[in-house]
Amino acid sequence: MAAHGKFVFRVFAGNFVRNATFLKPHTASATLQTTTIGRRQFSTSNTGQTEFDVVIVGGGIVGLAAARELILRHPQLKFAVLEKEKELASHQSGHNSGVIHSGIYYTPGSLKARLCVEGLDLAYKYCDDNNIPYKKTGKLIVAVEQEEVPRLEKLYERGQQNGVRGLRIIGADEIREMEPHCRGVKALDSPNTGIVDWGEVAKSYGRNFQQSGGQVFTQFEVTDFKTTKESQGNSAEGLKYPVTIVGQNNTVRARYVLACGGLYSDRLAEKSGCSSVPKIVGFRGDYLLLKPEKCHLVKGNIYPVPNPAFPFLGVHFTPRMDGSMWLGPNAVFAFKREGYKLTDFNLRDTVDALGFKGLRKLVYKHWQFGVGELWRGFNMAAQVKQLQRYVPELRVQDVTRGPSGVRAQALDEEGQLVDDFVFDGGVGELGSRMLHVRNAPSPAATSSLAIAKMIADEVQNKFEL
């Protein structure tokens, strides 16, 4: 598709209507400072370069994986990543459970299923090739009651359809052999599930990108996308770099822009004329930590059988690379998109979310679930009670409060969770040069290298690189 033609975007989880708006041109100038990632110094010393073939907005795991894939495919082009924080992978990519998922849960034939199964193999190979430590801990999805067994068996069939290797259903005796303190009548054993520090993986993608000649600009918060002023007069430079990416203190120019904004993907998309839907709503998840002297109670990942009546998975047991054990999380509305504490509040984020009818419909539909999750967030004993279904020996005194994360959940106007990938463009000349990743749902970290290939294909098709 020609870069200047109308871009008909692909939506994998519904159809969304785009609001057509046109943005006024803007210019500004300032000196940009590049950054290096990690302890090693790479080729991104301060060059003063502000014009690029492709700019990737967002230094999370999806944006960095896509940037890496693009520069490997097109080493002759100039690429840059813009990240608003001081460090890469500061939010969802660095605040997650660290699980390498195998692809059991997802609808057969969906992108989530295909990309997760492919991404798992790519993730393990990448970690091996780049000396990133990980552990194949396995996972048990445990049916505690007999009534859960039919759902467990359907989950097994789904995993088989998705091509997940090594799955098997085991009985109570084998559950106790694998997890001596776990109670269950049957379980689905997923031996290829693992754990890794996804924040470190994301930063490794960034180092690969820099080593290949890409530049990373941190503390660059994008406030707008504009048509380069000179392009209106058909100047050579304006035509070559027709998109101006405006930051709070700096600007860069680009031929094309890929936006992977995570928790702010909807707001970035609106800046190039896209619809406000799907809306991103933040849901905070609070974890508990098993005290070190009690970590013998759990060896690997223990997960519940999903209940289709509830919008989120439920509490589980997750080992970490540092030897700790995370329990949880709950899922409660975050009054700030990047709010990791109960007291964090942002007026715009709150009004924006509560003013969206899709969230109100979701709350109306699942208010009892929401009240329960909020209560468990305040009351450790209530959260431990849920966990005791799987490990009856667990006591409140065995746990302490742990970290939190915020999940960027895309919602449609009917209050449905958008659970597959959504790409968008925009309108007019500006929109024809932009590609927005509106939704990259869990397991986006596991799938990141597979997602990157898909995004790179989309970028190549749209922009004819």
Residue pairs with C-beta under 8 A, 6 or more apart in sequence:
1 7
1 461
1 462
1 464
2 464
3 256
3 432
3 433
3 462
3 463
3 464
4 429
4 432
5 432
6 432
7 425
7 426
7 431
7 432
7 462
9 423
9 424
9 425
10 423
10 458
11 422
11 423
11 424
12 110
12 111
12 420
12 421
12 422
12 423
13 278
13 410
13 418
13 419
13 420
13 421
13 422
13 439
14 278
14 412
14 416
14 418
16 275
16 277
16 278
16 412
16 422
16 424
17 275
17 277
18 273
18 274
18 275
18 424
18 426
18 427
19 270
19 273
19 274
19 275
19 276
20 273
20 427
20 428
21 273
21 427
22 273
22 427
22 428
22 430
23 224
23 225
23 226
23 227
23 271
23 272
23 273
23 430
24 226
25 226
25 227
25 228
25 229
25 232
25 244
26 224
26 226
26 229
26 244
26 246
26 251
27 226
27 228
27 229
27 244
27 251
28 246
28 250
28 251
29 251
30 249
30 250
30 251
31 48
31 250
32 48
32 49
32 50
32 217
32 220
32 250
32 252
33 46
33 217
34 44
34 45
34 46
34 47
34 215
34 216
34 217
35 44
35 216
35 217
35 218
36 42
36 44
36 210
36 216
37 88
37 203
37 206
37 207
37 210
37 216
38 203
38 207
40 207
42 207
42 210
42 211
43 210
43 211
43 213
44 210
44 214
44 215
44 216
47 215
49 78
49 80
49 215
50 250
50 251
50 252
50 253
51 78
51 237
51 240
51 241
51 252
51 253
51 254
52 78
52 79
52 80
52 215
52 241
52 252
52 253
52 254
52 255
53 74
53 77
53 78
53 79
53 254
53 255
53 256
53 465
54 70
54 77
54 78
54 79
54 80
54 254
54 255
54 256
54 257
54 258
54 459
54 463
54 465
55 79
55 80
55 81
55 82
55 243
55 245
55 252
55 254
55 256
55 257
55 258
56 63
56 64
56 66
56 67
56 70
56 79
56 80
56 81
56 82
56 257
56 258
56 259
56 260
57 63
57 81
57 82
57 222
57 245
57 257
57 258
57 259
57 260
57 261
57 268
58 81
58 82
58 83
58 259
58 260
58 261
58 262
59 81
59 82
59 83
59 85
59 88
59 89
59 90
59 202
59 206
59 216
59 218
60 88
60 89
60 91
60 92
60 93
60 202
60 260
60 262
61 89
61 92
61 93
61 198
61 201
61 202
61 205
61 444
61 445
61 448
62 260
62 262
62 437
62 440
62 444
62 448
62 451
62 452
62 455
63 81
63 258
63 260
64 81
64 88
64 89
64 202
64 203
64 205
64 206
64 209
65 202
65 205
65 448
65 449
65 451
65 452
66 258
66 260
66 437
66 451
66 452
66 455
66 456
66 459
67 79
67 81
67 205
67 206
67 209
67 214
67 258
68 205
68 206
68 208
68 209
68 212
68 214
68 452
69 449
69 452
69 453
69 455
69 456
70 77
70 79
70 258
70 456
70 459
70 465
71 77
71 79
71 209
71 212
71 213
71 214
72 212
73 456
73 460
73 465
74 465
75 212
75 213
77 465
78 213
79 209
79 213
79 214
79 215
80 214
80 215
80 216
80 217
80 252
80 254
81 206
81 209
81 214
81 215
81 216
81 217
82 217
82 220
82 222
82 245
82 247
82 252
83 90
83 216
83 217
83 218
83 219
83 220
84 218
84 219
84 220
84 221
84 222
85 91
85 218
85 219
86 218
86 219
87 218
88 202
88 203
88 206
88 216
88 218
89 198
89 199
89 202
89 203
89 206
91 262
91 263
91 338
91 406
92 262
92 263
92 405
92 406
92 407
92 408
93 198
93 199
93 202
93 262
93 445
94 198
94 199
94 202
95 340
95 403
95 404
95 405
95 406
96 198
96 405
96 445
97 318
97 326
97 329
97 405
98 195
98 196
98 197
98 198
98 318
98 320
98 321
99 139
99 193
99 194
99 195
99 301
99 318
99 443
99 446
100 120
100 123
100 124
100 134
100 193
100 194
100 195
100 196
100 446
101 116
101 120
101 193
101 442
101 443
101 446
102 116
102 117
102 120
102 139
102 159
102 164
102 165
102 190
102 192
102 193
103 113
103 116
103 117
103 120
103 159
103 162
103 163
103 164
103 443
104 141
104 155
104 158
104 159
104 162
104 164
104 167
104 188
104 190
105 155
105 158
105 306
105 313
106 112
106 113
106 116
106 158
106 162
107 113
107 158
108 158
108 161
108 162
110 420
111 420
111 421
111 454
112 419
112 420
112 421
112 441
112 443
112 447
113 162
114 162
114 450
115 421
115 447
115 450
115 451
115 454
116 162
116 443
116 446
116 447
116 450
117 162
117 163
117 164
118 447
118 450
119 443
119 446
119 447
119 448
119 449
119 450
119 451
120 192
120 446
122 449
122 450
123 196
123 201
123 446
123 448
123 449
124 134
124 194
126 132
126 201
126 204
126 449
127 133
127 134
127 196
127 201
130 204
130 208
132 196
132 197
132 200
132 201
132 204
133 196
133 197
133 321
134 194
134 195
134 196
134 321
135 194
135 195
135 196
135 319
135 321
136 191
136 192
136 193
136 194
137 193
137 194
137 195
137 299
137 300
137 301
137 319
138 178
138 189
138 190
138 191
138 192
138 193
138 300
138 301
139 189
139 190
139 193
139 300
139 301
139 302
139 303
140 170
140 175
140 178
140 179
140 182
140 184
140 187
140 188
140 189
140 190
140 300
140 301
140 302
140 303
141 152
141 155
141 187
141 188
141 190
141 303
141 304
141 305
142 175
142 182
142 183
142 184
142 186
142 187
142 302
142 303
142 304
142 305
142 390
143 149
143 151
143 152
143 184
143 185
143 186
143 187
143 305
144 183
144 184
144 185
144 389
144 390
145 185
146 185
148 185
148 305
149 185
149 186
151 305
151 306
151 307
151 308
152 169
152 186
152 187
152 188
152 305
153 169
155 188
155 305
155 306
156 167
156 169
156 188
159 167
159 188
159 190
160 167
164 190
164 192
165 192
166 189
166 190
166 191
166 192
167 188
167 189
167 190
168 188
168 189
169 186
169 187
169 188
169 189
170 178
170 186
170 187
170 188
170 189
171 185
171 186
172 184
172 185
172 186
174 187
174 189
175 182
175 184
175 186
175 187
176 182
178 189
178 299
178 300
179 298
179 299
179 300
179 302
181 297
181 298
181 391
181 392
181 393
182 298
182 302
182 390
182 391
183 389
183 390
183 391
183 392
184 390
193 301
195 301
195 318
195 319
195 320
195 321
196 321
197 321
198 445
201 445
201 448
202 445
202 448
205 448
206 216
209 216
210 216
217 250
217 252
220 247
220 250
220 252
221 247
221 248
222 245
222 246
222 247
222 268
222 271
223 246
223 247
223 248
224 246
224 271
225 243
225 244
225 245
225 246
225 257
225 271
225 272
225 430
225 434
226 243
226 244
226 246
226 430
227 242
227 243
227 244
227 429
227 430
228 237
228 238
228 241
228 242
228 243
228 244
228 253
229 238
229 244
230 237
230 238
230 239
231 238
231 239
231 242
232 238
240 255
241 253
241 254
241 255
242 253
242 255
242 429
242 433
243 253
243 254
243 255
243 256
243 257
243 430
243 433
243 434
244 251
244 252
244 253
245 251
245 252
245 253
245 254
245 257
254 433
255 433
255 463
256 433
256 434
256 435
256 459
256 463
256 465
257 433
257 434
257 435
258 434
258 435
258 437
258 455
258 459
259 265
259 268
259 269
259 434
259 435
259 436
259 437
260 437
260 440
260 455
261 267
261 268
261 269
261 436
261 437
262 408
262 440
263 280
263 282
263 337
263 338
263 406
263 408
264 280
264 337
265 280
265 408
265 410
265 436
265 437
265 438
265 439
266 276
266 277
266 278
266 279
266 280
266 410
266 438
267 280
268 436
269 275
269 424
269 426
269 436
269 438
270 276
272 425
272 426
272 427
272 430
272 431
272 434
272 436
273 426
273 427
273 428
273 430
273 431
274 424
274 425
274 426
274 427
274 431
274 436
274 438
275 424
277 358
277 412
277 413
278 410
278 411
278 412
278 418
278 422
278 438
278 439
279 352
279 353
279 356
279 358
279 359
279 410
279 411
280 337
280 408
280 409
280 410
280 411
281 333
281 353
281 356
281 359
281 409
281 410
281 411
282 333
282 334
282 336
282 337
282 338
282 339
282 349
282 353
282 406
282 407
282 408
282 409
283 312
283 331
283 332
283 333
283 334
283 406
283 407
283 409
284 331
284 332
284 333
284 334
284 339
284 340
284 404
284 405
284 406
284 407
285 328
285 329
285 330
285 331
285 332
285 404
285 405
285 406
285 407
286 328
286 329
286 330
286 332
286 342
286 377
286 401
286 402
286 404
287 326
287 327
287 328
287 329
287 402
287 403
287 404
287 405
288 326
288 327
288 328
288 380
288 383
288 384
288 387
288 399
288 400
288 401
288 402
289 324
289 325
289 326
289 327
289 399
289 400
289 401
289 402
290 297
290 298
290 317
290 324
290 325
290 326
290 327
290 398
290 399
291 398
291 399
291 400
292 323
292 324
294 394
294 398
294 399
295 323
295 324
295 325
297 391
297 393
297 394
297 398
298 317
298 319
298 325
298 391
299 319
300 319
301 316
301 317
301 318
301 319
302 316
302 317
302 390
302 391
303 313
303 316
303 317
304 313
304 314
304 315
304 316
304 389
304 390
306 313
306 314
307 314
310 366
310 369
311 331
311 362
311 366
311 369
311 417
312 331
312 373
314 386
315 327
315 328
315 329
315 330
315 383
315 386
315 387
316 327
316 328
317 325
317 326
317 327
317 387
317 390
317 391
318 325
318 326
318 327
319 325
319 326
320 326
326 402
326 403
327 383
327 384
327 387
327 399
327 402
328 383
328 402
329 404
329 405
330 373
330 374
330 376
330 377
330 383
331 373
331 407
332 370
332 373
332 374
332 377
333 353
333 359
333 370
334 344
334 349
334 406
335 344
335 345
335 346
335 349
335 350
336 344
336 345
336 346
336 349
336 350
337 346
337 349
337 406
337 408
338 344
338 406
339 345
339 346
339 349
339 406
340 403
340 404
340 405
340 406
341 404
342 377
353 359
354 360
356 411
356 413
357 413
357 415
358 411
358 412
358 413
358 414
358 415
358 416
359 411
359 415
360 415
361 413
361 414
361 415
362 411
362 415
362 416
362 417
363 370
363 415
364 415
365 415
375 382
376 382
376 383
376 386
377 383
380 396
380 399
380 401
381 396
384 394
384 395
384 396
384 398
384 399
387 394
388 394
407 442
409 417
409 441
410 417
410 418
410 422
410 438
410 439
410 441
411 417
411 418
412 418
418 439
418 441
419 441
420 439
420 441
421 437
421 439
421 440
421 441
421 451
421 454
422 437
422 438
422 439
423 435
423 436
423 437
423 438
423 458
424 435
424 436
424 438
425 431
425 432
425 434
425 435
425 436
425 462
426 432
426 434
426 436
433 463
435 455
435 458
435 459
435 462
435 463
437 455
440 451
444 451
459 465
